[in-house]
Amino acid sequence: MFMIIAVLLAVAVHEMGHVMAIIAARAGEVKGMVISLKGIGVKWEPKAHDPVKRSIVSLSGPAINLALAYIFFSAGLEMFALTNLVFGAVNLLPLPGADGLRAFAHLREAV
């Protein structure tokens, strides 16, 4: 049960990282959350075709997870720390459906 809570927290914070980046970078409008067989994600509409802002949005979720992993390790909450560390690191990989592949594609487009 504790592991389920840790995973749900990691996913929720990850997606909120994307939402915060969309708002802070003024990259677009958040439309809602999408839950499907492919996963959970933020549904949003970009304001303009700006690959750098899209990269920031893509990398913000994993960045929040990695920051939380550090905070949780410092606080002695190893289960929460490891969950966020793994979730953030895996999402940075350039794999289909992962934020790392999206960020790479957007950055490649910007260059």
N, C-alpha and C positions, 0 to 999 in steps of 0.2 A: 504494500500500500504506500509506503514511504517513497519508493522508487517512482510510482505513478505520479505522485504529487510533484516530485522533483522534475520529471519529464514535462508535465503540464506547465509548471512554472517556467521552465526553460523555453518552451514553445511560445507561451504567452508573452514573455519579456522580449523574445526574439522578434516577434511580429510587431510589438509596440515600438521596438527600435526602428523598424521600417517606417511606421506611421510617424514617429517623431522626426525622422530624417526628411520625409516628404513635406511635412509642415515647416520644419526649420529651413530647409533649402528652397522652399517655395517651388518645389518641383512639380506639383500637381495637386489634384483633389482626391482625397481618400473617399472611396465609394462604399467600403465595407470589408468584411472578411469572407473568404471563400474556403469552404471545407469540402474536399472531394477525395476520391480514391487516390489521387496523386499527392495529396497532402493538404496542408493549411497554408493560406497566404493572404496577403492584403490585396484587395481589389482597388486599383487606383487609376486615375486618368492623368497622364503627364500633360503639363501645360504647353510645353514646347519640346521639340526634338533636341534635347540636350544630353548627350551621352555621358558627360561628366557628372551631372546631377543624378542621372539614372544609376551610375556606378556607385555614387555615394549612398543612394537608397539601398542598392543591393548589398553593399558591404556593412551597412549599419546594423543589421540584425546579428550577424556573426560577431561584430565588434562589441555589441552589448553583452552577448554571451561570454566572450573572453574577458571582458571587464568584470562581469559578475563572478566568473570563476576565480579571479584573483581575490575579489572581496570575500567570497565564501571560504576560500582557502585560508585567508588571513583571520577569519572569524572561527576557524576550526570546523566548518560545516562541509566535510569532505564529500558527502554524497551530492549535495547541491553543486559543489565546485566541479566535481568530475562530470556530472551531467551537463553543465554549461560548457565546460571545456571541450568535451567530445562533440556536443551539438554545434558549437561555434566552429570548431576545427573542420568537421565534416562538411559543413555548409560552405566553407571557403574553398573546398576542392572544386576543380573544374569538371564537375559531373553533371549530367543532364538533370534538370530540376533544382540544382543547388545554386545558391547565390554566387558562388565563385565563378561558375560558368557565365552567368549573366553579367557580372562585373567585368570579366575578361572580354566578353563580346562588346560591351559598351565602351570600354577603354580602348580596345582595338579600333573601334569605329571613330573614336575621338582623335586618334593619331594620324 
